[in-house]
Amino acid sequence: MEHRANMTPAVNLLKKHKIAHVVHEYSHDSASVSYGLEAAEKLGVIPEQVFKTLVVAVDTGLAVAVLPVSAQLNMKQLAKALGVKKAAMAAPADVARATGYVLGGVSPLGQKKRLPTVLDASAMQFSTIFISAGRRGLELELAPKDLCVLTQAAFESLI
């Protein structure tokens, strides 16, 4: 039985659509510099399999990039994938308002507003990837194709 505290909009969305997933919980260290690398270490998986969710500001509003925690987002690649001129990191207040999540716990699933989403093509090499479940210390493991279907994401090179 799952804890009530593990019920986030992301988890609820997966349950609603009957998407196979596993919820992983770990003790988040507030002193951790990188939420994603901390998740990989505590879950015992390679960083390339743990994906971070970054919200960016583009000409048309906000968009989401989902890429390995071990990589740095290439803004030019993202802009090209979205068909816009340029992309930059969104302001933290805008991220919280659009997604309903806190920084370090932003999930690509269950956001308040559905934002255009791009998933790094490296996800295709794994049968499952890990993404934030919408809270620091809570990760979701699911198939990349299921994430793409739910977010209507495109697979593109982002790094």
C-alpha positions as CSV (number, residue, x, y, z in Angstrom):
1,M,0.0,0.0,0.0
2,E,1.4,3.4,-1.0
3,H,1.7,6.2,1.6
4,R,-0.7,9.1,1.1
5,A,2.3,11.4,1.1
6,N,3.4,9.7,-2.1
7,M,0.2,10.8,-3.9
8,T,1.3,13.6,-6.2
9,P,-0.4,14.9,-9.3
10,A,2.2,12.9,-11.3
11,V,1.5,9.6,-9.5
12,N,-2.3,10.2,-9.8
13,L,-1.9,10.8,-13.5
14,L,-0.1,7.5,-14.0
15,K,-2.7,5.6,-12.0
16,K,-5.6,7.3,-13.9
17,H,-4.1,6.2,-17.2
18,K,-3.1,2.7,-15.8
19,I,0.5,3.3,-16.8
20,A,3.0,0.8,-15.4
21,H,5.3,2.6,-13.0
22,V,7.3,2.2,-9.7
23,V,7.5,4.9,-7.0
24,H,10.9,5.1,-5.4
25,E,11.3,7.1,-2.1
26,Y,14.6,8.1,-0.6
27,S,15.6,10.4,2.2
28,H,16.4,13.8,0.6
29,D,19.4,15.6,2.0
30,S,18.7,19.3,2.0
31,A,22.5,20.0,1.7
32,S,22.6,18.1,-1.6
33,V,23.9,20.3,-4.5
34,S,22.2,18.3,-7.3
35,Y,18.8,16.8,-6.7
36,G,19.2,14.5,-9.7
37,L,22.6,13.2,-8.9
38,E,21.5,12.6,-5.3
39,A,18.5,10.6,-6.6
40,A,20.8,8.5,-8.8
41,E,23.2,7.8,-6.0
42,K,20.5,7.0,-3.4
43,L,18.5,4.8,-5.9
44,G,21.7,3.0,-7.0
45,V,21.2,3.7,-10.7
46,I,23.5,5.4,-13.3
47,P,23.0,9.1,-13.6
48,E,22.3,8.7,-17.3
49,Q,19.1,6.9,-16.4
50,V,17.8,9.6,-14.1
51,F,16.1,12.5,-15.9
52,K,15.7,16.0,-14.6
53,T,12.8,18.3,-15.6
54,L,13.8,21.8,-16.6
55,V,11.3,24.5,-17.4
56,V,12.4,27.1,-19.9
57,A,11.1,30.4,-21.2
58,V,10.8,30.5,-25.0
59,D,9.2,33.1,-27.4
60,T,5.8,31.3,-27.1
61,G,5.8,31.0,-23.3
62,L,7.1,28.1,-21.2
63,A,8.3,24.7,-22.3
64,V,9.8,21.6,-20.6
65,A,13.0,19.8,-21.3
66,V,13.6,16.4,-19.8
67,L,17.2,15.2,-19.9
68,P,19.7,13.1,-18.0
69,V,20.8,14.6,-14.6
70,S,24.4,14.1,-15.7
71,A,24.0,16.3,-18.7
72,Q,23.7,20.0,-19.4
73,L,20.8,21.4,-21.5
74,N,21.9,22.8,-24.8
75,M,19.5,25.7,-25.2
76,K,20.1,26.0,-29.0
77,Q,19.2,22.3,-29.5
78,L,16.0,22.8,-27.4
79,A,15.0,26.0,-29.3
80,K,15.5,24.1,-32.5
81,A,13.4,21.1,-31.3
82,L,10.6,23.5,-30.2
83,G,10.8,25.6,-33.4
84,V,11.6,28.8,-31.6
85,K,14.4,31.4,-31.9
86,K,15.8,31.0,-28.3
87,A,15.3,29.4,-25.0
88,A,16.5,30.4,-21.5
89,M,15.8,29.1,-18.0
90,A,12.5,30.2,-16.6
91,A,12.2,32.2,-13.5
92,P,11.6,30.0,-10.4
93,A,8.3,31.8,-9.6
94,D,7.1,31.1,-13.2
95,V,8.1,27.5,-12.9
96,A,6.1,27.0,-9.6
97,R,3.1,28.9,-11.0
98,A,2.9,26.9,-14.2
99,T,3.7,23.4,-12.8
100,G,2.5,23.5,-9.3
101,Y,5.7,21.9,-8.1
102,V,8.7,23.3,-6.2
103,L,12.2,23.5,-7.8
104,G,14.0,20.2,-7.3
105,G,10.7,18.4,-7.4
106,V,9.3,19.4,-10.8
107,S,7.8,16.4,-12.6
108,P,7.1,16.4,-16.3
109,L,3.8,14.8,-15.4
110,G,0.7,16.3,-13.7
111,Q,1.7,19.9,-14.2
112,K,-1.0,22.6,-13.7
113,K,-0.6,23.7,-17.3
114,R,0.3,21.3,-20.1
115,L,3.5,22.7,-21.5
116,P,5.3,21.7,-24.7
117,T,7.7,19.0,-23.7
118,V,10.9,17.6,-25.3
119,L,12.5,14.4,-24.0
120,D,16.2,13.8,-24.7
121,A,16.7,11.0,-27.3
122,S,19.1,9.2,-24.9
123,A,16.0,8.0,-23.0
124,M,15.3,5.5,-25.8
125,Q,18.3,3.4,-24.8
126,F,16.6,2.4,-21.5
127,S,13.6,0.2,-20.9
128,T,12.8,2.5,-17.9
129,I,13.9,5.9,-16.8
130,F,13.5,7.8,-13.5
131,I,11.8,11.2,-13.3
132,S,10.7,13.3,-10.3
133,A,7.4,12.2,-8.9
134,G,6.7,15.8,-7.9
135,R,8.4,16.0,-4.6
136,R,12.1,16.0,-3.5
137,G,13.0,12.5,-2.4
138,L,10.3,10.8,-4.6
139,E,11.1,9.4,-8.1
140,L,9.0,7.6,-10.6
141,E,10.3,4.8,-12.8
142,L,8.5,4.3,-16.1
143,A,9.1,3.5,-19.8
144,P,10.3,6.5,-21.8
145,K,7.6,5.8,-24.4
146,D,4.9,6.1,-21.8
147,L,6.3,9.4,-20.6
148,C,6.2,10.6,-24.2
149,V,2.6,9.6,-24.7
150,L,1.4,11.3,-21.5
151,T,3.3,14.5,-22.1
152,Q,2.9,14.5,-25.9
153,A,6.7,14.9,-26.0
154,A,9.0,14.6,-28.9
155,F,12.3,12.6,-28.6
156,E,15.1,15.1,-29.6
157,S,18.8,15.6,-28.9
158,L,19.0,18.1,-26.1
159,I,22.7,17.8,-25.0
